[in-house]
Amino acid sequence: MGSGWLDTPQRYGRISRGFHWCMAAFFGWQFAGAVLFVSIGDKAITRLVGGSHSTMGFVLFVLVLLRGVWGLMNLKRRPAHAGRLGRAAVTGHFLLYALMVVVPSLALLRQYGSGKGFSPFGVELMATRGYKIEWMMVPGDLLHYWLGFLLLGSILGHVTMAFVNRRAKRDDVLERMI
């Protein structure tokens, strides 16, 4: 693979940056639909934006798994985090990744338990059944919504800290990721 594709100690490579910004755009779409639904309810615009929520959530789930594998493969090449902010950044990233895995996992568990089929992009992942499995639905019903908004808050904190580090610490993290 040519130079620029892989991470280096000075800069994130094109693949890492592609994962990051593609997922940022998809999360923007996901949360726009969720915020619209919470704020204005079931309207045409909400159905337009939110109608892809399950499929987009599945795409994000696959992307976060691929991104995690890619990150682990590049761990020794990546730019280092410095000092105390390094620990905070590692903790923040761990929270983001944990939520990016747990939130869609809960949705998929709930979907399977509902007995309804799930076919993102026409590919059947879960066949329709004539019965529900209640215990599979309960965790998603209780936690998917709230953990989803915790994920949104964590993402907003992530973005805020990138700008704070840029201004206060003169950190070049934004340049390494753009």
C-alpha positions in Angstrom: 0.0 0.0 0.0 1.4 3.4 -1.0 2.5 6.1 1.3 -0.3 8.2 2.8 -2.7 5.3 3.2 -1.3 4.0 6.5 -1.0 5.9 9.8 2.3 7.4 10.7 3.5 8.9 14.0 3.0 12.4 12.3 -0.5 11.9 10.7 -3.4 9.5 10.4 -3.5 7.8 7.0 -6.2 8.1 4.4 -8.0 4.9 5.5 -8.2 6.0 9.2 -9.3 9.5 8.1 -11.8 8.0 5.7 -13.4 5.9 8.4 -13.5 8.8 10.8 -15.1 11.3 8.5 -17.5 8.9 6.8 -18.7 7.7 10.2 -19.0 11.4 11.3 -21.3 12.1 8.4 -23.4 9.0 9.0 -23.7 9.8 12.7 -24.8 13.3 11.8 -27.6 11.8 9.7 -28.5 9.3 12.4 -28.7 12.0 15.1 -30.5 14.5 12.9 -33.3 11.9 12.5 -33.4 11.2 16.2 -33.4 14.8 17.3 -36.1 15.6 14.7 -38.2 12.8 16.0 -37.8 13.9 19.7 -38.4 17.6 18.9 -41.2 17.6 16.3 -42.5 14.0 16.3 -43.6 11.8 13.4 -43.6 14.3 10.5 -42.7 13.9 6.8 -39.2 15.3 7.4 -38.7 13.0 10.3 -39.7 10.0 8.2 -37.4 11.1 5.4 -34.3 11.5 7.6 -35.2 8.8 10.2 -36.5 6.2 7.7 -33.0 4.9 7.2 -32.2 4.7 11.0 -32.0 0.9 11.2 -30.0 0.4 8.0 -27.7 3.3 8.8 -27.2 2.0 12.3 -26.2 -1.4 10.9 -23.8 0.3 8.5 -22.2 2.2 11.4 -22.0 -1.0 13.4 -20.0 -2.7 10.6 -17.9 0.4 10.1 -17.0 0.7 13.8 -15.9 -3.0 13.8 -13.8 -2.5 10.7 -12.4 0.7 12.1 -11.5 -0.9 15.4 -9.6 -3.7 13.6 -7.9 -1.1 11.4 -7.0 0.9 14.4 -5.5 -2.1 16.2 -3.5 -3.0 13.1 -2.1 0.6 13.0 -1.7 1.1 16.8 2.1 1.3 16.8 2.2 3.6 13.8 -0.4 6.2 15.0 0.3 9.6 16.3 0.9 9.5 20.1 -1.2 11.4 22.7 0.8 13.4 25.1 0.6 13.8 28.9 -2.6 14.0 31.0 -4.7 14.9 28.0 -3.5 11.6 26.5 -5.2 9.6 29.3 -8.3 11.7 29.0 -8.3 11.2 25.2 -7.8 7.5 25.6 -10.7 7.3 28.1 -12.9 9.4 25.8 -12.1 7.3 22.8 -12.8 4.1 24.8 -16.2 5.5 25.8 -17.0 6.4 22.2 -16.0 3.0 20.8 -17.9 1.2 23.6 -21.1 3.1 22.9 -20.6 2.7 19.1 -20.7 -1.1 19.7 -23.2 -1.3 22.5 -25.9 1.0 21.1 -26.4 -0.9 17.8 -25.9 -4.2 19.5 -28.9 -3.5 21.7 -30.9 -2.5 18.7 -30.0 -5.7 16.8 -30.9 -7.8 19.9 -34.2 -6.0 20.2 -34.9 -6.4 16.5 -34.2 -10.1 16.7 -36.4 -10.5 19.8 -39.2 -8.6 18.1 -39.7 -11.4 15.6 -39.6 -8.9 12.8 -37.3 -9.4 9.9 -34.3 -7.2 9.2 -32.9 -6.9 5.6 -30.6 -3.9 5.2 -30.0 -3.2 1.5 -32.2 -6.2 0.7 -29.9 -8.7 2.4 -31.8 -10.8 4.9 -30.0 -10.9 8.2 -33.0 -11.8 10.3 -36.0 -13.7 9.1 -39.5 -12.8 10.2 -40.9 -15.1 12.9 -44.4 -15.5 14.3 -43.4 -14.9 17.9 -41.4 -12.5 20.1 -38.6 -13.2 22.6 -39.4 -10.6 25.3 -36.1 -10.9 27.2 -34.2 -9.9 24.1 -36.3 -6.8 23.6 -36.1 -5.4 27.1 -32.4 -4.2 27.1 -32.9 -2.4 23.8 -36.2 -0.9 25.0 -34.6 0.3 28.2 -31.2 1.5 27.0 -30.9 2.1 23.2 -32.6 5.5 23.3 -30.7 6.8 26.4 -27.3 5.3 25.4 -27.8 6.7 21.9 -28.1 10.2 23.4 -25.1 9.5 25.7 -23.2 8.7 22.5 -24.4 12.0 20.9 -23.2 13.8 24.0 -19.8 12.0 23.9 -19.4 12.9 20.2 -20.2 16.5 20.9 -17.6 16.4 23.7 -15.1 14.8 21.4 -15.6 17.6 18.8 -15.4 20.2 21.6 -12.2 18.8 23.0 -10.6 18.8 19.5 -11.2 22.5 19.2 -10.2 23.2 22.9 -7.0 21.4 22.3 -6.4 23.3 19.1 -6.9 26.7 20.8 -5.6 26.1 24.4 -2.8 23.6 23.8 -1.9 24.5 20.2 -2.3 20.8 19.5 -2.3 19.8 15.9 -4.8 16.9 16.3 -7.2 18.5 13.8 -4.5 18.8 11.1 -3.5 15.1 11.7 -7.1 14.0 11.2 -8.1 16.4 8.3 
